[in-house]
Amino acid sequence: MFKKNSLMIKIMVLFFLVFFGAYIPLTQRIPYLASIGYSTTEMNLIFSLQAAIGFGYQLVLGFLCDKYKTIKKFFLASQVIGTLGVYMMFAQSGHVFWFHILSIAVIGSLGSVALGLLDAWALEIDPVIKENYGAVRGMGTVGWIIGGYLVTWIIDYKGFQALGLTYAIIAVALFALGFSLKDAVKVKHDKPITLMDMKSLLLNKRYLIMVVILFFAMMLSNSDGLIVVMKMEALGATAMEKYLRFALQAMVELPALFLGGKLLRKFKPIHVLSFAIVMYAVRFVSYSFADTPTLMIAAAMLQAVTFPLLMITSKALVFGESPDHLKSSGQMVAVAIYGGIGAALTPLITAFMIELGGIDFSFMIFASFMVIPLVLISIFNKVPA
């Protein structure tokens, strides 16, 4: 029991450190690049390349984790290389386009891929960790919240250039902790895993339906940071109101994450996912009707029953539908599709809908999209396991 508790604590601390560090590149890259003269077009090109390259990394690394029966080594290697990319990004204070393509898109994207590998590692390291994944992921949210406070302070007193060193220091700590943890427990396979084995994953009808369900469901999660920010700006939200939306939204998701294990033991994950999707639709309809920043913040509090439930059920359902010897590939392929492709397409869809009918119209269209995953869930339930 002591070993189990010790492992749980270490994994939770690792998630805390990884998401603490991830706050830096994921939230500060746009302000930093804008501050040194990059245009929106140039930044979008860099981030599009980053998404495309990251998609490729996810597919390859998921396969290699299963083939060589290790996640730990690929996670640590991705984290080290990704850290180099982040450090390089903030070290170059000039407008050097090719340099930032290299540091952000080619090298730094491995830092984002490491997040997916971390999830796969947690799910496969021990059954107890898998059953309590929500609580483990909740520590990531705590790290993200605290990281937001400290990073803001560092920028105010030291400037953007200090963020590269800050990220490197955090990376050293998480690397040392990660190195001390045991590797994922992989199922033994009679024959060496080859690319042909991926057919058993990609031809699995239940797996494919689940990935498409998550693609549409995650579309709302991906768009939240774009379209909600736009409406808050349009409503004249103050800096404090913008901060409150972010801070409160992050805090209200913690109970569902920490209680996620008990929730999934009491209810079927597919039913919890259906509820989360319905509540996402309600949330976006509420955004559409909100006419003050305060009402936008109130609608954002539905984060408590949307994102955390979507997160914990997505991991459990994808894990359950992946072949035993391809658990890492199952997670990484799914994330590459609903995270990578979804994240790349969502800004384009958002821009098109805003141009077509405005921000409130876009909220309603996004909400209506949730009919698709609900119909697919009905189909999923009818496909034999």
C-alpha positions in Angstrom: 0.0 0.0 0.0 2.9 2.4 0.8 4.4 1.8 -2.6 1.0 2.5 -4.3 0.6 5.7 -2.3 4.2 6.8 -3.1 3.7 6.1 -6.8 0.5 8.1 -6.7 2.2 11.1 -5.1 5.1 11.0 -7.5 2.8 10.9 -10.5 0.7 13.7 -9.2 3.8 15.9 -8.6 5.0 15.1 -12.1 1.7 16.2 -13.6 1.9 19.4 -11.4 5.4 20.2 -12.7 4.6 19.3 -16.4 1.5 21.6 -16.5 3.2 24.3 -14.5 5.9 24.4 -17.2 3.5 24.0 -20.1 1.7 27.2 -19.0 4.8 29.2 -20.3 4.9 28.2 -24.0 1.2 27.6 -24.4 0.0 31.0 -23.0 3.0 33.3 -23.6 4.2 32.4 -27.1 1.6 34.8 -28.8 2.3 37.8 -26.5 6.1 37.3 -26.9 6.1 36.9 -30.6 3.8 39.9 -31.0 6.1 41.9 -28.8 9.1 41.3 -31.1 7.2 42.3 -34.2 5.5 39.1 -35.6 2.3 39.6 -37.5 -0.8 37.5 -36.9 -0.3 35.8 -40.3 3.3 34.8 -39.4 2.3 33.5 -36.0 -0.6 31.5 -37.6 1.8 29.9 -40.0 4.2 28.9 -37.3 1.5 27.4 -35.2 -0.1 25.6 -38.1 3.3 24.0 -38.9 3.7 23.2 -35.2 0.3 21.4 -35.2 1.2 19.5 -38.4 4.6 18.4 -37.2 3.2 17.5 -33.7 0.6 15.3 -35.4 3.4 13.4 -37.1 5.4 13.1 -33.9 2.3 11.7 -32.0 1.7 9.0 -34.6 5.3 7.9 -34.7 6.0 8.0 -30.9 2.8 6.2 -30.0 3.8 3.3 -32.3 7.4 3.3 -31.0 6.2 3.2 -27.4 4.3 0.0 -28.1 7.0 -1.5 -30.3 9.8 -1.0 -27.8 7.5 -1.4 -24.7 8.5 1.9 -23.1 6.8 5.2 -22.6 9.2 6.6 -20.0 12.2 6.9 -22.3 10.3 8.6 -25.1 8.6 11.0 -22.7 11.9 12.0 -21.1 13.5 12.4 -24.6 10.6 14.5 -25.9 10.7 16.7 -22.8 14.4 17.3 -23.1 14.2 18.3 -26.8 11.0 20.3 -26.2 12.7 22.2 -23.4 15.5 23.1 -25.8 12.9 24.5 -28.2 11.2 26.6 -25.6 14.5 28.0 -24.3 15.6 28.9 -27.9 12.2 30.6 -28.6 12.6 33.0 -25.7 16.3 33.5 -26.1 15.9 35.0 -29.6 14.6 38.5 -29.1 14.8 39.4 -32.7 12.3 38.9 -35.6 14.1 35.9 -37.1 11.3 33.9 -38.8 13.2 30.7 -39.8 14.7 30.5 -36.3 11.3 30.6 -34.6 9.9 28.0 -37.1 12.8 25.7 -36.0 12.5 26.4 -32.3 8.7 26.4 -32.0 7.4 24.2 -34.8 10.2 21.6 -35.3 11.8 21.3 -31.8 9.3 22.9 -29.3 6.4 20.8 -30.6 7.9 17.8 -28.9 7.1 19.5 -25.6 3.4 19.4 -26.4 3.7 15.8 -27.6 5.2 15.0 -24.2 1.8 15.9 -22.6 0.2 13.1 -24.6 2.9 10.7 -23.6 2.5 11.6 -20.0 -1.2 10.7 -20.1 -0.4 7.4 -21.7 2.3 6.7 -19.1 -0.1 7.4 -16.3 -2.8 5.1 -17.7 -0.3 2.2 -18.2 2.0 2.5 -15.2 -0.4 0.9 -12.7 -4.2 0.0 -12.5 -4.6 2.2 -9.4 -3.3 5.2 -11.2 -5.5 4.5 -14.2 -8.6 4.3 -12.0 -7.7 7.6 -10.4 -6.5 9.4 -13.5 -8.9 12.3 -12.8 -7.2 13.1 -9.5 -3.8 12.8 -11.2 -4.9 15.1 -14.0 -6.4 17.5 -11.4 -2.9 18.1 -10.1 -2.0 19.2 -13.6 -4.7 21.9 -13.3 -3.4 23.0 -10.0 0.1 23.4 -11.6 -1.4 25.4 -14.4 -3.2 27.7 -12.0 -0.1 28.3 -9.8 2.1 28.6 -12.9 -0.2 31.4 -14.2 0.4 33.4 -11.0 4.2 33.0 -11.0 4.7 33.4 -14.7 2.8 36.8 -14.6 5.1 37.9 -11.7 8.2 36.8 -13.6 7.2 38.7 -16.8 6.4 41.9 -14.8 9.8 41.8 -13.0 12.2 40.1 -15.4 10.5 40.2 -18.8 9.8 37.5 -21.4 13.5 36.6 -21.8 13.5 35.1 -18.3 10.8 32.5 -19.3 13.2 30.3 -21.2 15.4 29.8 -18.1 12.3 29.4 -15.9 11.0 26.6 -18.1 14.4 24.9 -18.1 14.6 24.9 -14.3 11.1 23.3 -14.1 12.1 20.8 -16.8 15.2 19.7 -14.8 13.0 19.0 -11.7 10.4 17.1 -13.7 13.1 15.1 -15.5 14.7 14.1 -12.2 11.3 13.0 -10.9 10.3 11.2 -14.1 13.6 9.4 -14.2 13.0 7.9 -10.8 9.6 6.5 -11.7 9.0 3.0 -13.1 8.1 2.6 -16.8 4.7 1.7 -18.2 3.6 -2.0 -17.9 3.3 -3.2 -21.4 1.4 -6.4 -22.4 3.7 -9.0 -23.9 3.1 -9.7 -27.6 4.1 -13.0 -29.3 5.6 -11.2 -32.4 7.4 -7.9 -32.8 5.0 -5.0 -33.3 5.1 -3.7 -36.9 3.2 -1.0 -38.8 0.8 -3.8 -39.9 -0.4 -4.2 -36.3 -1.8 -0.7 -36.6 -4.5 -2.1 -38.9 -6.1 -3.8 -35.9 -6.4 -0.4 -34.3 -7.5 1.6 -37.3 -10.0 -1.1 -38.5 -11.6 -1.3 -35.0 -15.1 0.2 -35.7 -15.8 1.1 -32.1 -12.4 2.8 -31.7 -12.9 4.9 -34.9 -16.4 6.0 -33.9 -15.1 7.0 -30.5 -12.3 9.1 -32.0 -14.9 10.9 -34.2 -17.1 11.5 -31.2 -14.2 13.1 -29.4 -13.2 15.1 -32.4 -16.5 16.9 -32.4 -16.8 17.2 -28.6 -13.2 18.5 -28.3 -14.0 21.1 -30.9 -15.9 23.1 -28.3 -13.0 22.8 -25.9 -10.5 23.9 -28.5 -12.7 26.9 -29.5 -13.3 28.1 -26.0 -10.0 29.9 -25.7 -10.7 31.7 -29.0 -14.3 32.7 -29.4 -15.0 33.4 -25.7 -12.0 35.7 -25.5 -13.3 37.5 -28.6 -16.7 38.1 -27.0 -15.2 39.2 -23.7 -13.2 41.8 -25.7 -16.3 42.8 -27.7 -18.2 43.3 -24.4 -15.5 45.6 -23.1 -14.3 43.2 -20.3 -11.7 44.6 -17.9 -8.4 42.9 -17.3 -9.7 41.7 -13.9 -12.9 40.2 -15.5 -10.7 38.3 -18.1 -8.5 37.0 -15.3 -11.5 35.9 -13.2 -13.0 33.9 -16.1 -9.7 32.1 -16.5 -9.0 31.6 -12.8 -12.6 30.5 -11.7 -12.9 28.3 -14.8 -9.7 26.4 -13.8 -10.8 26.1 -10.2 -14.3 24.8 -10.7 -13.1 21.9 -12.8 -11.0 20.5 -9.9 -13.8 18.7 -8.0 -14.9 16.6 -11.0 -11.3 15.7 -11.8 -10.5 14.6 -8.3 -13.8 12.7 -8.0 -13.6 11.3 -11.5 -12.5 7.8 -10.5 -15.5 7.4 -8.2 -17.8 8.9 -10.9 -16.7 6.4 -13.5 -17.1 3.5 -11.1 -20.7 4.5 -10.4 -21.7 5.4 -14.0 -20.7 4.1 -17.4 -18.1 6.4 -19.0 -20.2 6.6 -22.2 -23.1 8.0 -20.2 -20.9 10.5 -18.4 -19.5 11.6 -21.8 -23.0 12.1 -23.2 -23.9 14.3 -20.2 -20.7 16.4 -20.7 -21.5 16.9 -24.4 -25.1 18.1 -23.6 -23.7 20.5 -21.0 -21.2 21.8 -23.5 -24.1 22.7 -25.8 -25.9 24.4 -22.9 -22.7 26.3 -22.1 -22.3 27.6 -25.6 -25.9 28.6 -25.9 -25.5 30.5 -22.6 -22.5 32.3 -24.1 -24.6 33.3 -27.1 -27.2 35.0 -24.9 -24.8 36.6 -22.4 -24.7 40.4 -22.8 -22.3 41.3 -20.1 -18.8 40.1 -19.0 -20.4 38.9 -15.7 -22.8 36.6 -17.5 -20.0 35.3 -19.7 -18.1 34.4 -16.5 -21.3 32.8 -15.1 -21.6 30.6 -18.3 -18.0 29.7 -18.0 -18.7 28.1 -14.6 -20.2 25.2 -16.6 -16.6 24.2 -17.0 -17.3 22.2 -13.8 -19.3 19.6 -15.7 -17.9 19.9 -19.2 -14.1 19.8 -19.8 -13.2 17.6 -16.8 -15.8 15.0 -17.6 -14.9 15.1 -21.2 -11.2 14.6 -20.3 -11.5 11.7 -17.9 -14.0 9.8 -20.1 -12.0 10.3 -23.3 -9.0 8.6 -21.7 -11.0 5.8 -20.3 -13.0 5.1 -23.4 -10.0 5.3 -25.9 -8.0 3.0 -23.5 -10.8 0.5 -23.4 -11.2 0.4 -27.2 -7.5 0.0 -28.0 -6.0 -3.5 -28.4 -4.0 -4.6 -25.4 -0.6 -4.4 -27.2 -1.4 -1.0 -28.8 -2.5 1.1 -25.8 0.0 3.9 -26.3 -0.7 4.0 -30.1 -4.5 4.1 -29.3 -4.0 7.2 -27.0 -1.6 9.0 -29.3 -3.5 8.4 -32.5 -6.7 9.6 -30.8 -5.0 12.8 -29.4 -3.4 13.4 -32.8 -6.8 13.4 -34.5 -9.0 15.2 -32.0 -6.2 17.3 -30.5 -3.9 17.9 -33.4 -6.2 18.1 -36.4 -9.0 19.5 -34.3 -6.9 22.2 -32.9 -5.7 23.2 -36.4 -9.2 23.2 -38.0 -11.1 24.9 -35.1 -9.6 28.4 -35.6 -10.4 28.2 -39.3 -14.0 27.1 -38.7 -14.3 29.8 -36.0 -13.1 32.6 -38.3 -15.4 31.4 -41.1 -18.5 31.3 -38.9 -17.8 34.7 -37.3 -17.4 36.2 -40.7 -20.6 34.5 -41.8 -22.9 35.5 -38.9 -21.0 37.0 -36.0 -19.8 35.8 -32.6 -23.2 34.9 -31.1 -24.2 33.0 -34.3 -20.9 31.1 -34.0 -21.7 30.0 -30.4 -25.1 28.7 -31.6 -23.6 26.8 -34.5 -20.9 25.2 -32.3 -23.7 24.1 -29.8 -25.7 22.6 -32.7 -22.6 20.6 -33.7 -23.1 18.5 -30.5 -26.0 16.7 -32.2 -23.4 14.8 -34.2 -21.4 13.1 -31.3 -24.7 12.3 -29.6 -26.0 10.5 -32.7 -22.6 8.7 -32.9 -22.8 7.6 -29.3 -26.1 6.0 -30.1 -24.4 4.1 -33.0 -21.4 3.3 -30.8 -23.6 1.6 -28.2 -25.1 -0.7 -30.9 -21.7 -1.9 -32.2 -20.6 -5.2 -30.6 -17.6 -4.9 -28.3 
